[in-house]
Structures are given as C-alpha cells and as structure tokens.
Amino acid sequence: MASSFIKGYIVVSLIAALLGCDYKYSNHEIPALPAANTLNYIKSIRVLDEAIRRDPQDAANYHKRALLLYKSNSPGSLQSILKAIELDQNHAQYYFLAAQILLAQQQIQNALDHALRAEILGYRFPDLYRLLAELNYHSGYYGKGLLYVNRALALNPSESHNYYLKGLMFIAIGDTLEGEKYIRQSLDQQESRRAFNAMVDIYSYRKQFDSAFYFLNRNLSQDPQDPALLYKRAILLKETGNLDSAVASFKALVNSYDPKYQLYNQISFIKYTNNQWDSADYYAIKTLSVNNEDKEALLILARTQNRRGNYSQSIVNYTTLLEVDSTVLMAQEELEKLKRKVAYLRDLQKQMLERPKIEILVPKKVVKEK
C-alpha cells in the first residue's frame, strides 16, 4: 500500500520525516498516498535520491527511500532496504522493513530470517510480533506462531487482526472450536472479509452449510462479483448436492477466476459423480492442459478408462499419478486391484486358447428299411 498524508501538509511533512524526523507511524501504519499526490511522491523520491547522491554511506536515507517505495507499491524497495542493511547491520528497524517487503514478495523464509534478526536487535513492538506470527503461520510453525501472536495481544489486546491470526493458528492445528472463538473475537473488534471467510471455512469443515452460506453471503453483499467468493459459493453448492447449480457457477467463472484448472477439476469431479464419463474426461483433460500434474484429474481419467475397459490406458494414468505423488493410497490400491483384474483376464484368455478342442460326434443318420 502507498503512503498518504494530509493535502497541503504532505510535501513538507513527508520530506522532513524522510530526511530525519521521527516517524509518526510504524512502518505498517502509515496511511496510503492518494493518486492525486503522485507529484508529491515523485518530489520526495527526488529529494531522497539527491541526499543519497550527496552521502551514499548514509544508511538512513536508503531506509527512508525503501519505506516510501514500499508504501507506494513501487519497485526498488527491497534493493534500497538491503543497501541500508549493508551499510548498517545493527538497526532493527531496517530488518523489520526488509521482512515486510519480503513477505509482500512471498519470500517467506527470507522474511522470517529478517524479522527474527529485528527481534534479536531489540525490536519489541506489537507489529513485529504480529509479523512473526504471520510468517510462522505461513511456514507451518503454528506453535511458534501462537507464541508470537500472544505476545502481540499482550501488548495490543484491541487489535482485531491478532485475534484473527490466533484463530487461524488453531484452525491449522485442527481445533476449530478455539479457532472459531478467536475469529469471533476478531469480528467483535472489527468486521472484516478475511474473518468472514474464515467462518465460512470453519462451518464448511463441520458440514454446517447454512452457517457457511450466511457468512459467505455477508461478504458477497459487499462484493457480489468477487471471483474468489463466487468460487466458494460454487463449492458450497457442490457440497450441498446442488450439482447443476454448482456446474453452472463454475462455468460462469471461467473468464474471471484463476487458476482455471480448479474450475475444470471441480466440473470433472461432478460429471464423474453423475457417471457422465465423457464430460468427466473432457474437463479432466482441460485440467491437465493447464496443470499436467493435477492428481484429481489423473485419478478421474484412470477411473473412467477402467470403467470403459481401457485397462492399459487406465494403468498409465494411475502410474503417472503415483509418479507425481507416491503417497496417494487410494491410487495405489486401485492400481493393484486393476493389475490383478488384468492378470486374471489374461490368464482366463490363455486358458481359453489352450483348452483342447472337443470333437462333437454327430450320430449317423439311421436309414430305416422300407
């Protein structure tokens, strides 16, 4: 998100802050810069570039430049903050900003390393603990994530996002009751689409579809054309047995939802469930044209070919699936069963061919004497 400041005050205050004053906000709290203030942003960058030209060894100017670029979604923020760290490796705020930028670029482990370095250097604020909680969550370290989110809540018990993160941690470890408890606490603090989405997931997992639809519709009322929300609605329609409506919903998303192979995959599964094997094959093949290692599509093709009696092609599809993921127990069992059936049929055919011909004796016609 970009930086924003009050019109008329923005240029003077932003440049002053960037060139040496204390920040009014922590990195993640600086409000966004409206599009109309693009000129002010350009002027600020130019001032910083000139300051860096005059003193290229001043790490603080690189940090300020990185912060402005990061908040305006402009390229170059990572290079600037890494330069600041190169010049001064003992400034916790630099590592904190680097972790934020790296998270935005989905470099999770690298972001976690920098956030931990900020903590080691003495950065003890709720925003860092929240960031560490989020990074540990993305890394699958849910125990550590809970530790950090509890630290964040201890310092800032009214922050809605901290309760949301804590709820996600419990959901991830399979405790949906605790997860729901903290997601609801997040909603008590502040309603948010992400929290509504989490409630949809919780109730879908429990097969409480009326409640799942309720929270999904709360989000759809705010953004009825959101492809991700409409995809969730189609999934719920499928799960509640409204298969025709689900297929229609998936098809309607083809031009707006990515990745498309997920749509094809869902339609293929429904067609297979309805014994519409040609349609199931068609959408499975479309899935594989986009993602040639999709396990569900390979499994459906293997099964439909098996049902048609195309055993050799079915075996090829099962084998390909197990090459992608050898731990799919269902595919292993079905392949072994198919191989036994093929072996039996071959043995039966061989026996039929080797069985000696039985000569059928036709009794001679007896001619009666006249």
Secondary structure as GFF3:
##gff-version 3
##sequence-region A 1 370
A	DSSP	alpha_helix	10	18	.	.	.	ID=ss1
A	DSSP	three_ten_helix	27	29	.	.	.	ID=ss2
A	DSSP	three_ten_helix	35	37	.	.	.	ID=ss3
A	DSSP	alpha_helix	38	54	.	.	.	ID=ss4
A	DSSP	alpha_helix	59	71	.	.	.	ID=ss5
A	DSSP	alpha_helix	77	87	.	.	.	ID=ss6
A	DSSP	alpha_helix	92	104	.	.	.	ID=ss7
A	DSSP	alpha_helix	108	120	.	.	.	ID=ss8
A	DSSP	alpha_helix	126	138	.	.	.	ID=ss9
A	DSSP	alpha_helix	142	155	.	.	.	ID=ss10
A	DSSP	alpha_helix	160	172	.	.	.	ID=ss11
A	DSSP	alpha_helix	176	189	.	.	.	ID=ss12
A	DSSP	alpha_helix	193	205	.	.	.	ID=ss13
A	DSSP	alpha_helix	209	222	.	.	.	ID=ss14
A	DSSP	alpha_helix	227	239	.	.	.	ID=ss15
A	DSSP	alpha_helix	243	252	.	.	.	ID=ss16
A	DSSP	alpha_helix	260	273	.	.	.	ID=ss17
A	DSSP	alpha_helix	277	290	.	.	.	ID=ss18
A	DSSP	alpha_helix	295	308	.	.	.	ID=ss19
A	DSSP	alpha_helix	311	324	.	.	.	ID=ss20
A	DSSP	alpha_helix	329	354	.	.	.	ID=ss21
###
